[in-house]
Amino acid sequence: MRQTLLPFALSAALSTLVLAACSPDRGNATETDAAASPIASTTPADAMPPSLPEPGEASDTPVLNAAGGSDAMARFDGYGDMRLGIAADTMEASWGGELNRLGGPEETCYFLTPKWVKVPADFAFMIEDGKFVRYGTESAKFVAPGGGKVGMVAADLQSLYAGRIEDQPHKYTSGKYLRIKDATTGNALLFETNASGKVTEWRVGTPPQVDYVEGCS
């Protein structure tokens, strides 16, 4: 009977050694180590949604439409912690992140964009003579002061800004410029519409820069 059990025991031991050799090397991890080690995420970092800033905190990620069609970041006097009229060289500190320059060092009028902007038309800040004078977008992700946004039609804007819109013909298309002046700051919000009356972009800024049709001209 002992002679029968011995080969069986040796066979079982060899099988255990072979299985251990074929398993991934887990090192000398203990149950305590395993509990202390976080589980790695399988979601790529660039696919994670941006975290929203705390109130009053500048952000280097886009702030998308807030519930109810408002965005406290966009105002007639500026955007976030950046006020229209501040010096361009202080904007990164106010923004809380890096801003990329579009334009050569010799140019007196140029644009700055946050790092997350892939197409400048999506969101940009205009600088002229060393000062922040305008910001704007062609993206529907952002809400203008008062609730207007890209994709709306002129009738929507008439409802939001009743009695405040100055209607002007577009310089290049059969669309229009719909301009709202802020009585408190003297700045203006300007929507551009296409031939069908749909908003294609909006911008906020100080005159005359807010009315520049071709970027810096």
PyMOL CGO cylinders between C-alpha atoms (Angstrom):
from pymol import cmd
from pymol.cgo import CYLINDER

trace = [
    CYLINDER, 0.00, 0.00, 0.00, 2.86, 2.44, 0.85, 0.3, 1, 1, 1, 1, 1, 1,
    CYLINDER, 2.86, 2.44, 0.85, 4.54, 1.59, -2.48, 0.3, 1, 1, 1, 1, 1, 1,
    CYLINDER, 4.54, 1.59, -2.48, 1.32, 2.58, -4.35, 0.3, 1, 1, 1, 1, 1, 1,
    CYLINDER, 1.32, 2.58, -4.35, 0.92, 5.96, -2.60, 0.3, 1, 1, 1, 1, 1, 1,
    CYLINDER, 0.92, 5.96, -2.60, 4.53, 7.12, -3.05, 0.3, 1, 1, 1, 1, 1, 1,
    CYLINDER, 4.53, 7.12, -3.05, 4.50, 7.47, -6.88, 0.3, 1, 1, 1, 1, 1, 1,
    CYLINDER, 4.50, 7.47, -6.88, 1.15, 9.24, -6.63, 0.3, 1, 1, 1, 1, 1, 1,
    CYLINDER, 1.15, 9.24, -6.63, 2.51, 11.75, -4.10, 0.3, 1, 1, 1, 1, 1, 1,
    CYLINDER, 2.51, 11.75, -4.10, 5.60, 12.42, -6.22, 0.3, 1, 1, 1, 1, 1, 1,
    CYLINDER, 5.60, 12.42, -6.22, 3.41, 12.99, -9.30, 0.3, 1, 1, 1, 1, 1, 1,
    CYLINDER, 3.41, 12.99, -9.30, 1.21, 15.49, -7.45, 0.3, 1, 1, 1, 1, 1, 1,
    CYLINDER, 1.21, 15.49, -7.45, 4.25, 17.41, -6.21, 0.3, 1, 1, 1, 1, 1, 1,
    CYLINDER, 4.25, 17.41, -6.21, 5.72, 17.66, -9.71, 0.3, 1, 1, 1, 1, 1, 1,
    CYLINDER, 5.72, 17.66, -9.71, 2.40, 18.93, -11.09, 0.3, 1, 1, 1, 1, 1, 1,
    CYLINDER, 2.40, 18.93, -11.09, 2.34, 21.67, -8.46, 0.3, 1, 1, 1, 1, 1, 1,
    CYLINDER, 2.34, 21.67, -8.46, 5.87, 22.79, -9.40, 0.3, 1, 1, 1, 1, 1, 1,
    CYLINDER, 5.87, 22.79, -9.40, 5.00, 22.92, -13.11, 0.3, 1, 1, 1, 1, 1, 1,
    CYLINDER, 5.00, 22.92, -13.11, 1.87, 25.03, -12.50, 0.3, 1, 1, 1, 1, 1, 1,
    CYLINDER, 1.87, 25.03, -12.50, 3.82, 27.45, -10.31, 0.3, 1, 1, 1, 1, 1, 1,
    CYLINDER, 3.82, 27.45, -10.31, 6.46, 27.89, -13.04, 0.3, 1, 1, 1, 1, 1, 1,
    CYLINDER, 6.46, 27.89, -13.04, 3.81, 28.74, -15.67, 0.3, 1, 1, 1, 1, 1, 1,
    CYLINDER, 3.81, 28.74, -15.67, 2.04, 31.41, -13.54, 0.3, 1, 1, 1, 1, 1, 1,
    CYLINDER, 2.04, 31.41, -13.54, 2.90, 35.18, -13.77, 0.3, 1, 1, 1, 1, 1, 1,
    CYLINDER, 2.90, 35.18, -13.77, 5.56, 36.25, -11.30, 0.3, 1, 1, 1, 1, 1, 1,
    CYLINDER, 5.56, 36.25, -11.30, 3.72, 37.98, -8.44, 0.3, 1, 1, 1, 1, 1, 1,
    CYLINDER, 3.72, 37.98, -8.44, 6.90, 38.64, -6.45, 0.3, 1, 1, 1, 1, 1, 1,
    CYLINDER, 6.90, 38.64, -6.45, 6.67, 38.41, -2.70, 0.3, 1, 1, 1, 1, 1, 1,
    CYLINDER, 6.67, 38.41, -2.70, 3.36, 40.25, -2.39, 0.3, 1, 1, 1, 1, 1, 1,
    CYLINDER, 3.36, 40.25, -2.39, 1.43, 39.54, 0.77, 0.3, 1, 1, 1, 1, 1, 1,
    CYLINDER, 1.43, 39.54, 0.77, -2.27, 39.96, 1.43, 0.3, 1, 1, 1, 1, 1, 1,
    CYLINDER, -2.27, 39.96, 1.43, -1.46, 43.29, 3.13, 0.3, 1, 1, 1, 1, 1, 1,
    CYLINDER, -1.46, 43.29, 3.13, 0.48, 44.51, 0.08, 0.3, 1, 1, 1, 1, 1, 1,
    CYLINDER, 0.48, 44.51, 0.08, -2.37, 43.56, -2.23, 0.3, 1, 1, 1, 1, 1, 1,
    CYLINDER, -2.37, 43.56, -2.23, -4.86, 45.47, -0.13, 0.3, 1, 1, 1, 1, 1, 1,
    CYLINDER, -4.86, 45.47, -0.13, -2.64, 48.57, -0.11, 0.3, 1, 1, 1, 1, 1, 1,
    CYLINDER, -2.64, 48.57, -0.11, -2.02, 48.61, -3.89, 0.3, 1, 1, 1, 1, 1, 1,
    CYLINDER, -2.02, 48.61, -3.89, -4.64, 50.54, -5.95, 0.3, 1, 1, 1, 1, 1, 1,
    CYLINDER, -4.64, 50.54, -5.95, -6.19, 48.91, -8.99, 0.3, 1, 1, 1, 1, 1, 1,
    CYLINDER, -6.19, 48.91, -8.99, -4.84, 50.52, -12.19, 0.3, 1, 1, 1, 1, 1, 1,
    CYLINDER, -4.84, 50.52, -12.19, -7.41, 52.20, -14.42, 0.3, 1, 1, 1, 1, 1, 1,
    CYLINDER, -7.41, 52.20, -14.42, -7.87, 50.84, -17.91, 0.3, 1, 1, 1, 1, 1, 1,
    CYLINDER, -7.87, 50.84, -17.91, -9.20, 54.20, -19.18, 0.3, 1, 1, 1, 1, 1, 1,
    CYLINDER, -9.20, 54.20, -19.18, -6.62, 56.30, -21.12, 0.3, 1, 1, 1, 1, 1, 1,
    CYLINDER, -6.62, 56.30, -21.12, -5.73, 59.52, -19.32, 0.3, 1, 1, 1, 1, 1, 1,
    CYLINDER, -5.73, 59.52, -19.32, -6.72, 61.70, -22.27, 0.3, 1, 1, 1, 1, 1, 1,
    CYLINDER, -6.72, 61.70, -22.27, -10.17, 60.08, -22.36, 0.3, 1, 1, 1, 1, 1, 1,
    CYLINDER, -10.17, 60.08, -22.36, -11.01, 61.00, -18.78, 0.3, 1, 1, 1, 1, 1, 1,
    CYLINDER, -11.01, 61.00, -18.78, -13.48, 63.91, -18.45, 0.3, 1, 1, 1, 1, 1, 1,
    CYLINDER, -13.48, 63.91, -18.45, -11.93, 67.16, -17.18, 0.3, 1, 1, 1, 1, 1, 1,
    CYLINDER, -11.93, 67.16, -17.18, -12.52, 67.95, -13.54, 0.3, 1, 1, 1, 1, 1, 1,
    CYLINDER, -12.52, 67.95, -13.54, -14.31, 71.23, -12.87, 0.3, 1, 1, 1, 1, 1, 1,
    CYLINDER, -14.31, 71.23, -12.87, -12.48, 73.85, -10.78, 0.3, 1, 1, 1, 1, 1, 1,
    CYLINDER, -12.48, 73.85, -10.78, -13.52, 74.85, -7.29, 0.3, 1, 1, 1, 1, 1, 1,
    CYLINDER, -13.52, 74.85, -7.29, -15.43, 78.17, -7.16, 0.3, 1, 1, 1, 1, 1, 1,
    CYLINDER, -15.43, 78.17, -7.16, -13.02, 81.01, -7.83, 0.3, 1, 1, 1, 1, 1, 1,
    CYLINDER, -13.02, 81.01, -7.83, -10.26, 78.66, -8.98, 0.3, 1, 1, 1, 1, 1, 1,
    CYLINDER, -10.26, 78.66, -8.98, -8.77, 79.15, -12.45, 0.3, 1, 1, 1, 1, 1, 1,
    CYLINDER, -8.77, 79.15, -12.45, -8.82, 76.12, -14.73, 0.3, 1, 1, 1, 1, 1, 1,
    CYLINDER, -8.82, 76.12, -14.73, -6.67, 74.80, -17.55, 0.3, 1, 1, 1, 1, 1, 1,
    CYLINDER, -6.67, 74.80, -17.55, -9.55, 72.68, -18.86, 0.3, 1, 1, 1, 1, 1, 1,
    CYLINDER, -9.55, 72.68, -18.86, -12.64, 73.83, -20.75, 0.3, 1, 1, 1, 1, 1, 1,
    CYLINDER, -12.64, 73.83, -20.75, -15.73, 74.63, -18.74, 0.3, 1, 1, 1, 1, 1, 1,
    CYLINDER, -15.73, 74.63, -18.74, -18.67, 73.22, -20.65, 0.3, 1, 1, 1, 1, 1, 1,
    CYLINDER, -18.67, 73.22, -20.65, -22.28, 74.34, -20.57, 0.3, 1, 1, 1, 1, 1, 1,
    CYLINDER, -22.28, 74.34, -20.57, -23.67, 74.49, -17.09, 0.3, 1, 1, 1, 1, 1, 1,
    CYLINDER, -23.67, 74.49, -17.09, -27.19, 73.31, -16.30, 0.3, 1, 1, 1, 1, 1, 1,
    CYLINDER, -27.19, 73.31, -16.30, -29.84, 75.87, -17.19, 0.3, 1, 1, 1, 1, 1, 1,
    CYLINDER, -29.84, 75.87, -17.19, -27.88, 77.38, -20.08, 0.3, 1, 1, 1, 1, 1, 1,
    CYLINDER, -27.88, 77.38, -20.08, -25.54, 79.60, -18.08, 0.3, 1, 1, 1, 1, 1, 1,
    CYLINDER, -25.54, 79.60, -18.08, -21.78, 79.79, -17.72, 0.3, 1, 1, 1, 1, 1, 1,
    CYLINDER, -21.78, 79.79, -17.72, -20.51, 82.00, -14.92, 0.3, 1, 1, 1, 1, 1, 1,
    CYLINDER, -20.51, 82.00, -14.92, -17.05, 82.03, -16.52, 0.3, 1, 1, 1, 1, 1, 1,
    CYLINDER, -17.05, 82.03, -16.52, -18.23, 84.17, -19.47, 0.3, 1, 1, 1, 1, 1, 1,
    CYLINDER, -18.23, 84.17, -19.47, -19.09, 87.74, -18.55, 0.3, 1, 1, 1, 1, 1, 1,
    CYLINDER, -19.09, 87.74, -18.55, -19.14, 91.18, -20.15, 0.3, 1, 1, 1, 1, 1, 1,
    CYLINDER, -19.14, 91.18, -20.15, -16.11, 92.22, -18.09, 0.3, 1, 1, 1, 1, 1, 1,
    CYLINDER, -16.11, 92.22, -18.09, -13.99, 89.16, -18.91, 0.3, 1, 1, 1, 1, 1, 1,
    CYLINDER, -13.99, 89.16, -18.91, -13.69, 85.40, -18.62, 0.3, 1, 1, 1, 1, 1, 1,
    CYLINDER, -13.69, 85.40, -18.62, -13.06, 83.55, -15.37, 0.3, 1, 1, 1, 1, 1, 1,
    CYLINDER, -13.06, 83.55, -15.37, -10.47, 85.42, -13.32, 0.3, 1, 1, 1, 1, 1, 1,
    CYLINDER, -10.47, 85.42, -13.32, -9.26, 87.34, -16.36, 0.3, 1, 1, 1, 1, 1, 1,
    CYLINDER, -9.26, 87.34, -16.36, -10.70, 90.82, -16.74, 0.3, 1, 1, 1, 1, 1, 1,
    CYLINDER, -10.70, 90.82, -16.74, -10.74, 92.61, -20.06, 0.3, 1, 1, 1, 1, 1, 1,
    CYLINDER, -10.74, 92.61, -20.06, -8.06, 95.26, -20.08, 0.3, 1, 1, 1, 1, 1, 1,
    CYLINDER, -8.06, 95.26, -20.08, -5.48, 93.42, -17.96, 0.3, 1, 1, 1, 1, 1, 1,
    CYLINDER, -5.48, 93.42, -17.96, -1.89, 93.15, -19.18, 0.3, 1, 1, 1, 1, 1, 1,
    CYLINDER, -1.89, 93.15, -19.18, -1.22, 90.17, -21.44, 0.3, 1, 1, 1, 1, 1, 1,
    CYLINDER, -1.22, 90.17, -21.44, 1.78, 89.08, -19.39, 0.3, 1, 1, 1, 1, 1, 1,
    CYLINDER, 1.78, 89.08, -19.39, -0.44, 88.56, -16.32, 0.3, 1, 1, 1, 1, 1, 1,
    CYLINDER, -0.44, 88.56, -16.32, -3.02, 86.39, -18.08, 0.3, 1, 1, 1, 1, 1, 1,
    CYLINDER, -3.02, 86.39, -18.08, -1.40, 83.01, -17.45, 0.3, 1, 1, 1, 1, 1, 1,
    CYLINDER, -1.40, 83.01, -17.45, -1.34, 83.69, -13.71, 0.3, 1, 1, 1, 1, 1, 1,
    CYLINDER, -1.34, 83.69, -13.71, -5.02, 84.68, -13.78, 0.3, 1, 1, 1, 1, 1, 1,
    CYLINDER, -5.02, 84.68, -13.78, -5.91, 81.71, -15.97, 0.3, 1, 1, 1, 1, 1, 1,
    CYLINDER, -5.91, 81.71, -15.97, -3.97, 79.27, -13.82, 0.3, 1, 1, 1, 1, 1, 1,
    CYLINDER, -3.97, 79.27, -13.82, -2.25, 77.51, -16.71, 0.3, 1, 1, 1, 1, 1, 1,
    CYLINDER, -2.25, 77.51, -16.71, -0.24, 77.82, -19.89, 0.3, 1, 1, 1, 1, 1, 1,
    CYLINDER, -0.24, 77.82, -19.89, -1.57, 79.84, -22.82, 0.3, 1, 1, 1, 1, 1, 1,
    CYLINDER, -1.57, 79.84, -22.82, -0.23, 79.27, -26.33, 0.3, 1, 1, 1, 1, 1, 1,
    CYLINDER, -0.23, 79.27, -26.33, 0.52, 82.30, -28.48, 0.3, 1, 1, 1, 1, 1, 1,
    CYLINDER, 0.52, 82.30, -28.48, -0.69, 82.49, -32.08, 0.3, 1, 1, 1, 1, 1, 1,
    CYLINDER, -0.69, 82.49, -32.08, 1.38, 85.13, -33.81, 0.3, 1, 1, 1, 1, 1, 1,
    CYLINDER, 1.38, 85.13, -33.81, 4.95, 86.34, -33.98, 0.3, 1, 1, 1, 1, 1, 1,
    CYLINDER, 4.95, 86.34, -33.98, 6.69, 88.35, -31.24, 0.3, 1, 1, 1, 1, 1, 1,
    CYLINDER, 6.69, 88.35, -31.24, 6.70, 91.46, -33.43, 0.3, 1, 1, 1, 1, 1, 1,
    CYLINDER, 6.70, 91.46, -33.43, 2.89, 91.49, -33.83, 0.3, 1, 1, 1, 1, 1, 1,
    CYLINDER, 2.89, 91.49, -33.83, 0.94, 93.92, -31.64, 0.3, 1, 1, 1, 1, 1, 1,
    CYLINDER, 0.94, 93.92, -31.64, -2.34, 92.04, -32.16, 0.3, 1, 1, 1, 1, 1, 1,
    CYLINDER, -2.34, 92.04, -32.16, -2.47, 88.28, -31.66, 0.3, 1, 1, 1, 1, 1, 1,
    CYLINDER, -2.47, 88.28, -31.66, -4.39, 85.47, -29.94, 0.3, 1, 1, 1, 1, 1, 1,
    CYLINDER, -4.39, 85.47, -29.94, -3.76, 83.22, -26.94, 0.3, 1, 1, 1, 1, 1, 1,
    CYLINDER, -3.76, 83.22, -26.94, -5.35, 79.80, -26.54, 0.3, 1, 1, 1, 1, 1, 1,
    CYLINDER, -5.35, 79.80, -26.54, -5.49, 77.33, -23.63, 0.3, 1, 1, 1, 1, 1, 1,
    CYLINDER, -5.49, 77.33, -23.63, -3.44, 74.14, -24.05, 0.3, 1, 1, 1, 1, 1, 1,
    CYLINDER, -3.44, 74.14, -24.05, -6.54, 72.00, -24.57, 0.3, 1, 1, 1, 1, 1, 1,
    CYLINDER, -6.54, 72.00, -24.57, -7.62, 73.96, -27.66, 0.3, 1, 1, 1, 1, 1, 1,
    CYLINDER, -7.62, 73.96, -27.66, -6.93, 71.99, -30.85, 0.3, 1, 1, 1, 1, 1, 1,
    CYLINDER, -6.93, 71.99, -30.85, -8.48, 74.46, -33.31, 0.3, 1, 1, 1, 1, 1, 1,
    CYLINDER, -8.48, 74.46, -33.31, -8.00, 78.17, -32.43, 0.3, 1, 1, 1, 1, 1, 1,
    CYLINDER, -8.00, 78.17, -32.43, -11.54, 79.01, -33.54, 0.3, 1, 1, 1, 1, 1, 1,
    CYLINDER, -11.54, 79.01, -33.54, -12.87, 76.77, -30.75, 0.3, 1, 1, 1, 1, 1, 1,
    CYLINDER, -12.87, 76.77, -30.75, -11.84, 79.26, -28.08, 0.3, 1, 1, 1, 1, 1, 1,
    CYLINDER, -11.84, 79.26, -28.08, -9.32, 82.11, -28.03, 0.3, 1, 1, 1, 1, 1, 1,
    CYLINDER, -9.32, 82.11, -28.03, -8.33, 85.32, -26.27, 0.3, 1, 1, 1, 1, 1, 1,
    CYLINDER, -8.33, 85.32, -26.27, -7.39, 88.40, -28.31, 0.3, 1, 1, 1, 1, 1, 1,
    CYLINDER, -7.39, 88.40, -28.31, -4.49, 90.63, -27.26, 0.3, 1, 1, 1, 1, 1, 1,
    CYLINDER, -4.49, 90.63, -27.26, -3.84, 94.08, -28.69, 0.3, 1, 1, 1, 1, 1, 1,
    CYLINDER, -3.84, 94.08, -28.69, -1.18, 96.55, -27.60, 0.3, 1, 1, 1, 1, 1, 1,
    CYLINDER, -1.18, 96.55, -27.60, -0.28, 94.31, -24.69, 0.3, 1, 1, 1, 1, 1, 1,
    CYLINDER, -0.28, 94.31, -24.69, -3.80, 94.05, -23.23, 0.3, 1, 1, 1, 1, 1, 1,
    CYLINDER, -3.80, 94.05, -23.23, -6.59, 91.45, -23.13, 0.3, 1, 1, 1, 1, 1, 1,
    CYLINDER, -6.59, 91.45, -23.13, -9.35, 92.95, -25.28, 0.3, 1, 1, 1, 1, 1, 1,
    CYLINDER, -9.35, 92.95, -25.28, -11.61, 90.13, -26.49, 0.3, 1, 1, 1, 1, 1, 1,
    CYLINDER, -11.61, 90.13, -26.49, -12.49, 86.43, -26.32, 0.3, 1, 1, 1, 1, 1, 1,
    CYLINDER, -12.49, 86.43, -26.32, -14.71, 84.28, -28.51, 0.3, 1, 1, 1, 1, 1, 1,
    CYLINDER, -14.71, 84.28, -28.51, -15.67, 80.88, -29.85, 0.3, 1, 1, 1, 1, 1, 1,
    CYLINDER, -15.67, 80.88, -29.85, -17.18, 78.99, -32.77, 0.3, 1, 1, 1, 1, 1, 1,
    CYLINDER, -17.18, 78.99, -32.77, -17.98, 76.01, -30.53, 0.3, 1, 1, 1, 1, 1, 1,
    CYLINDER, -17.98, 76.01, -30.53, -21.39, 75.12, -29.09, 0.3, 1, 1, 1, 1, 1, 1,
    CYLINDER, -21.39, 75.12, -29.09, -19.68, 73.97, -25.88, 0.3, 1, 1, 1, 1, 1, 1,
    CYLINDER, -19.68, 73.97, -25.88, -19.57, 77.46, -24.40, 0.3, 1, 1, 1, 1, 1, 1,
    CYLINDER, -19.57, 77.46, -24.40, -22.35, 79.77, -23.28, 0.3, 1, 1, 1, 1, 1, 1,
    CYLINDER, -22.35, 79.77, -23.28, -22.14, 83.54, -23.77, 0.3, 1, 1, 1, 1, 1, 1,
    CYLINDER, -22.14, 83.54, -23.77, -23.18, 86.04, -21.11, 0.3, 1, 1, 1, 1, 1, 1,
    CYLINDER, -23.18, 86.04, -21.11, -26.95, 85.93, -20.97, 0.3, 1, 1, 1, 1, 1, 1,
    CYLINDER, -26.95, 85.93, -20.97, -27.29, 82.37, -22.30, 0.3, 1, 1, 1, 1, 1, 1,
    CYLINDER, -27.29, 82.37, -22.30, -26.67, 82.62, -26.06, 0.3, 1, 1, 1, 1, 1, 1,
    CYLINDER, -26.67, 82.62, -26.06, -24.59, 79.99, -27.82, 0.3, 1, 1, 1, 1, 1, 1,
    CYLINDER, -24.59, 79.99, -27.82, -23.52, 78.67, -31.22, 0.3, 1, 1, 1, 1, 1, 1,
    CYLINDER, -23.52, 78.67, -31.22, -26.30, 76.70, -32.92, 0.3, 1, 1, 1, 1, 1, 1,
    CYLINDER, -26.30, 76.70, -32.92, -29.16, 78.91, -31.72, 0.3, 1, 1, 1, 1, 1, 1,
    CYLINDER, -29.16, 78.91, -31.72, -31.25, 80.87, -34.19, 0.3, 1, 1, 1, 1, 1, 1,
    CYLINDER, -31.25, 80.87, -34.19, -31.89, 84.60, -34.21, 0.3, 1, 1, 1, 1, 1, 1,
    CYLINDER, -31.89, 84.60, -34.21, -35.33, 84.10, -32.63, 0.3, 1, 1, 1, 1, 1, 1,
    CYLINDER, -35.33, 84.10, -32.63, -33.69, 82.45, -29.61, 0.3, 1, 1, 1, 1, 1, 1,
    CYLINDER, -33.69, 82.45, -29.61, -31.42, 85.44, -29.15, 0.3, 1, 1, 1, 1, 1, 1,
    CYLINDER, -31.42, 85.44, -29.15, -34.31, 87.87, -29.48, 0.3, 1, 1, 1, 1, 1, 1,
    CYLINDER, -34.31, 87.87, -29.48, -35.95, 86.05, -26.59, 0.3, 1, 1, 1, 1, 1, 1,
    CYLINDER, -35.95, 86.05, -26.59, -32.82, 86.06, -24.43, 0.3, 1, 1, 1, 1, 1, 1,
    CYLINDER, -32.82, 86.06, -24.43, -31.77, 89.65, -25.16, 0.3, 1, 1, 1, 1, 1, 1,
    CYLINDER, -31.77, 89.65, -25.16, -35.13, 91.27, -25.82, 0.3, 1, 1, 1, 1, 1, 1,
    CYLINDER, -35.13, 91.27, -25.82, -34.87, 94.94, -26.74, 0.3, 1, 1, 1, 1, 1, 1,
    CYLINDER, -34.87, 94.94, -26.74, -31.07, 94.97, -26.54, 0.3, 1, 1, 1, 1, 1, 1,
    CYLINDER, -31.07, 94.97, -26.54, -29.97, 93.67, -29.95, 0.3, 1, 1, 1, 1, 1, 1,
    CYLINDER, -29.97, 93.67, -29.95, -28.56, 95.93, -32.63, 0.3, 1, 1, 1, 1, 1, 1,
    CYLINDER, -28.56, 95.93, -32.63, -28.98, 94.26, -36.01, 0.3, 1, 1, 1, 1, 1, 1,
    CYLINDER, -28.98, 94.26, -36.01, -26.21, 94.76, -38.61, 0.3, 1, 1, 1, 1, 1, 1,
    CYLINDER, -26.21, 94.76, -38.61, -25.61, 93.14, -42.02, 0.3, 1, 1, 1, 1, 1, 1,
    CYLINDER, -25.61, 93.14, -42.02, -22.72, 90.66, -42.28, 0.3, 1, 1, 1, 1, 1, 1,
    CYLINDER, -22.72, 90.66, -42.28, -19.72, 91.89, -44.25, 0.3, 1, 1, 1, 1, 1, 1,
    CYLINDER, -19.72, 91.89, -44.25, -19.20, 88.70, -46.29, 0.3, 1, 1, 1, 1, 1, 1,
    CYLINDER, -19.20, 88.70, -46.29, -22.41, 86.66, -46.21, 0.3, 1, 1, 1, 1, 1, 1,
    CYLINDER, -22.41, 86.66, -46.21, -26.15, 87.20, -46.19, 0.3, 1, 1, 1, 1, 1, 1,
    CYLINDER, -26.15, 87.20, -46.19, -26.10, 86.58, -42.44, 0.3, 1, 1, 1, 1, 1, 1,
    CYLINDER, -26.10, 86.58, -42.44, -26.05, 89.23, -39.73, 0.3, 1, 1, 1, 1, 1, 1,
    CYLINDER, -26.05, 89.23, -39.73, -24.15, 90.59, -36.74, 0.3, 1, 1, 1, 1, 1, 1,
    CYLINDER, -24.15, 90.59, -36.74, -26.34, 90.75, -33.64, 0.3, 1, 1, 1, 1, 1, 1,
    CYLINDER, -26.34, 90.75, -33.64, -24.70, 93.10, -31.14, 0.3, 1, 1, 1, 1, 1, 1,
    CYLINDER, -24.70, 93.10, -31.14, -25.60, 93.53, -27.47, 0.3, 1, 1, 1, 1, 1, 1,
    CYLINDER, -25.60, 93.53, -27.47, -23.98, 96.42, -25.59, 0.3, 1, 1, 1, 1, 1, 1,
    CYLINDER, -23.98, 96.42, -25.59, -23.49, 96.19, -21.84, 0.3, 1, 1, 1, 1, 1, 1,
    CYLINDER, -23.49, 96.19, -21.84, -24.48, 99.46, -20.18, 0.3, 1, 1, 1, 1, 1, 1,
    CYLINDER, -24.48, 99.46, -20.18, -22.33, 98.84, -17.10, 0.3, 1, 1, 1, 1, 1, 1,
    CYLINDER, -22.33, 98.84, -17.10, -18.95, 98.08, -18.70, 0.3, 1, 1, 1, 1, 1, 1,
    CYLINDER, -18.95, 98.08, -18.70, -19.38, 99.56, -22.17, 0.3, 1, 1, 1, 1, 1, 1,
    CYLINDER, -19.38, 99.56, -22.17, -18.22, 96.22, -23.61, 0.3, 1, 1, 1, 1, 1, 1,
    CYLINDER, -18.22, 96.22, -23.61, -20.25, 94.26, -26.12, 0.3, 1, 1, 1, 1, 1, 1,
    CYLINDER, -20.25, 94.26, -26.12, -21.34, 90.74, -27.04, 0.3, 1, 1, 1, 1, 1, 1,
    CYLINDER, -21.34, 90.74, -27.04, -21.56, 90.06, -30.76, 0.3, 1, 1, 1, 1, 1, 1,
    CYLINDER, -21.56, 90.06, -30.76, -23.16, 87.04, -32.44, 0.3, 1, 1, 1, 1, 1, 1,
    CYLINDER, -23.16, 87.04, -32.44, -22.58, 86.17, -36.09, 0.3, 1, 1, 1, 1, 1, 1,
    CYLINDER, -22.58, 86.17, -36.09, -25.34, 84.34, -37.96, 0.3, 1, 1, 1, 1, 1, 1,
    CYLINDER, -25.34, 84.34, -37.96, -25.42, 82.65, -41.34, 0.3, 1, 1, 1, 1, 1, 1,
    CYLINDER, -25.42, 82.65, -41.34, -27.98, 83.02, -44.14, 0.3, 1, 1, 1, 1, 1, 1,
    CYLINDER, -27.98, 83.02, -44.14, -30.49, 80.79, -42.34, 0.3, 1, 1, 1, 1, 1, 1,
    CYLINDER, -30.49, 80.79, -42.34, -30.23, 82.86, -39.16, 0.3, 1, 1, 1, 1, 1, 1,
    CYLINDER, -30.23, 82.86, -39.16, -28.23, 80.30, -37.15, 0.3, 1, 1, 1, 1, 1, 1,
    CYLINDER, -28.23, 80.30, -37.15, -25.45, 81.49, -34.82, 0.3, 1, 1, 1, 1, 1, 1,
    CYLINDER, -25.45, 81.49, -34.82, -22.02, 80.42, -36.07, 0.3, 1, 1, 1, 1, 1, 1,
    CYLINDER, -22.02, 80.42, -36.07, -19.85, 82.22, -33.51, 0.3, 1, 1, 1, 1, 1, 1,
    CYLINDER, -19.85, 82.22, -33.51, -19.89, 84.77, -30.71, 0.3, 1, 1, 1, 1, 1, 1,
    CYLINDER, -19.89, 84.77, -30.71, -17.37, 87.04, -29.03, 0.3, 1, 1, 1, 1, 1, 1,
    CYLINDER, -17.37, 87.04, -29.03, -17.16, 89.45, -26.11, 0.3, 1, 1, 1, 1, 1, 1,
    CYLINDER, -17.16, 89.45, -26.11, -14.82, 92.40, -25.97, 0.3, 1, 1, 1, 1, 1, 1,
    CYLINDER, -14.82, 92.40, -25.97, -14.08, 96.08, -25.76, 0.3, 1, 1, 1, 1, 1, 1,
    CYLINDER, -14.08, 96.08, -25.76, -14.82, 98.40, -28.69, 0.3, 1, 1, 1, 1, 1, 1,
    CYLINDER, -14.82, 98.40, -28.69, -13.42, 98.62, -31.29, 0.3, 1, 1, 1, 1, 1, 1,
    CYLINDER, -13.42, 98.62, -31.29, -11.78, 95.17, -31.05, 0.3, 1, 1, 1, 1, 1, 1,
    CYLINDER, -11.78, 95.17, -31.05, -15.06, 93.31, -30.48, 0.3, 1, 1, 1, 1, 1, 1,
    CYLINDER, -15.06, 93.31, -30.48, -16.21, 94.60, -33.87, 0.3, 1, 1, 1, 1, 1, 1,
    CYLINDER, -16.21, 94.60, -33.87, -13.13, 93.49, -35.80, 0.3, 1, 1, 1, 1, 1, 1,
    CYLINDER, -13.13, 93.49, -35.80, -14.45, 91.22, -38.54, 0.3, 1, 1, 1, 1, 1, 1,
    CYLINDER, -14.45, 91.22, -38.54, -11.21, 89.59, -39.65, 0.3, 1, 1, 1, 1, 1, 1,
    CYLINDER, -11.21, 89.59, -39.65, -9.54, 88.65, -36.41, 0.3, 1, 1, 1, 1, 1, 1,
    CYLINDER, -9.54, 88.65, -36.41, -7.00, 91.37, -35.70, 0.3, 1, 1, 1, 1, 1, 1,
    CYLINDER, -7.00, 91.37, -35.70, -8.30, 93.70, -38.40, 0.3, 1, 1, 1, 1, 1, 1,
]
cmd.load_cgo(trace, "trace")
